[in-house]
């Protein structure tokens, strides 16, 4: 009885599961290099917070000690975990820098240089004393400690929180660094001393590649007139801006660096659409990047956005796959300069000025083509090139970003599903789509096999033949949240036969209508069809009711004719009466 109860509970829990991409420590066992010192840096990538490593203390200003991990390939990363040292403060002031193999960058040992601070293709996060970070002082320098790298043990970042690991309380710093492609992870010291940690862990994102923009109008993320919001709290967007803590927000940057929001009308600037827009750089040179996107082989997609200068003519670049594909000059005035920069459009792209409105916003549209014969996960972003305000962090307003793919793709999120036979729609497969479905259409569902009997173990609408599933027009984000439920078309039947073997239904999607494609192996990650649904036998505590025989005296509702009421009610009675 108790085993059956637990089995049923597990089945109920399975009803609420859907595709989740597990985050993995992709730095585990990867090669670690460092500036100076002796010993093995491998201790930083061994998964053990009980071991640690520190560099030497040989380099002097303007050079600084550093540690670097080569992940061996480009990954879409989102989180870093740093294990603190058991004693000392050599883990409390540093800058994290990540970049992919597609970005041509030769790192140096000098953190306070344009090579790091002006390169918006690098994703950076600075950990220092937040009370001293303001304006252009991104490293938290002070009158008593004016240089970078600075005096050891001064202008330190916050003390790490502690976690119990292996029965021991240890300092652990968990950071969101936004969703970015990266192969190389460099941590460069901002103190003139050794740099060390007990562990450096790097985790991939669990966000699936999308085919529609999220939050392209920046209506999600802020409710204030003007504010900076940490990137992990802004749906759809990440930034490479290096500042994630400052005097007015001194907490640990667990949610990453800042994105700057303006409400329509703030500073005398109306939005291009909706109630909010953004300024490209909150504090320093950076790039705004959409969640990873999947494009199919040789596919062309269409993009559009609105751009405006702040004090005069600002220049912005559209970045796809870590390359500028076009640049744009725009004034803050309707009659000022508004143009696609001559010679800036690459062979894979087109760019056209559409119109300039009365508030100085200029709309552009264009295309980008995946010239390869394979599907690709790409990044799509915007970076400030120049600003008329004199500092790169003041200027380049952006709003109303859109992207339209040629096709939407469809499939199931998993190759297998299961549900209890006593629940008609228990965890039925959900058709997931990614992309824009331009007009309402259908996709066929075919029962192609399995051990379950149609009409006995499960019912469909129609009762036989091909099932036509309706797909409304709209944007689909590739998750079950926007998926198509099979509940209107298929129900599991409780045949009351128990015990019996689990039964299966094999379902195949076919003949998608409109601009829908069955992704199959051409997509950036699996969209499955066919799939197998397993009907799990529902455990019963006693035999089914009979309708003939001699009626005997009852005992708690049970008669010689079988059961009176359901088994859960009887189970509840026995629990309440200590049985």
Secondary structure as GFF3:
##gff-version 3
##sequence-region A 1 579
A	DSSP	alpha_helix	2	14	.	.	.	ID=ss1
A	DSSP	beta_strand	32	34	.	.	.	ID=ss2
A	DSSP	three_ten_helix	41	45	.	.	.	ID=ss3
A	DSSP	beta_strand	53	54	.	.	.	ID=ss4
A	DSSP	beta_strand	66	83	.	.	.	ID=ss5
A	DSSP	beta_strand	94	99	.	.	.	ID=ss6
A	DSSP	alpha_helix	114	117	.	.	.	ID=ss7
A	DSSP	beta_strand	123	127	.	.	.	ID=ss8
A	DSSP	three_ten_helix	130	132	.	.	.	ID=ss9
A	DSSP	beta_strand	162	165	.	.	.	ID=ss10
A	DSSP	beta_strand	168	189	.	.	.	ID=ss11
A	DSSP	beta_strand	196	197	.	.	.	ID=ss12
A	DSSP	beta_strand	199	204	.	.	.	ID=ss13
A	DSSP	beta_strand	226	230	.	.	.	ID=ss14
A	DSSP	three_ten_helix	231	233	.	.	.	ID=ss15
A	DSSP	beta_strand	237	239	.	.	.	ID=ss16
A	DSSP	beta_strand	258	263	.	.	.	ID=ss17
A	DSSP	three_ten_helix	266	268	.	.	.	ID=ss18
A	DSSP	beta_strand	276	279	.	.	.	ID=ss19
A	DSSP	beta_strand	287	290	.	.	.	ID=ss20
A	DSSP	beta_strand	293	295	.	.	.	ID=ss21
A	DSSP	beta_strand	300	308	.	.	.	ID=ss22
A	DSSP	beta_strand	314	320	.	.	.	ID=ss23
A	DSSP	beta_strand	323	330	.	.	.	ID=ss24
A	DSSP	beta_strand	338	340	.	.	.	ID=ss25
A	DSSP	beta_strand	349	356	.	.	.	ID=ss26
A	DSSP	beta_strand	362	369	.	.	.	ID=ss27
A	DSSP	beta_strand	376	378	.	.	.	ID=ss28
A	DSSP	beta_strand	380	386	.	.	.	ID=ss29
A	DSSP	beta_strand	397	404	.	.	.	ID=ss30
A	DSSP	beta_strand	408	412	.	.	.	ID=ss31
A	DSSP	beta_strand	416	420	.	.	.	ID=ss32
A	DSSP	beta_strand	430	437	.	.	.	ID=ss33
A	DSSP	beta_strand	441	449	.	.	.	ID=ss34
A	DSSP	beta_strand	458	460	.	.	.	ID=ss35
A	DSSP	beta_strand	467	471	.	.	.	ID=ss36
A	DSSP	beta_strand	474	477	.	.	.	ID=ss37
A	DSSP	three_ten_helix	480	482	.	.	.	ID=ss38
A	DSSP	beta_strand	484	485	.	.	.	ID=ss39
A	DSSP	beta_strand	490	492	.	.	.	ID=ss40
A	DSSP	beta_strand	503	510	.	.	.	ID=ss41
A	DSSP	beta_strand	516	518	.	.	.	ID=ss42
A	DSSP	three_ten_helix	520	522	.	.	.	ID=ss43
A	DSSP	beta_strand	531	536	.	.	.	ID=ss44
A	DSSP	alpha_helix	567	576	.	.	.	ID=ss45
###
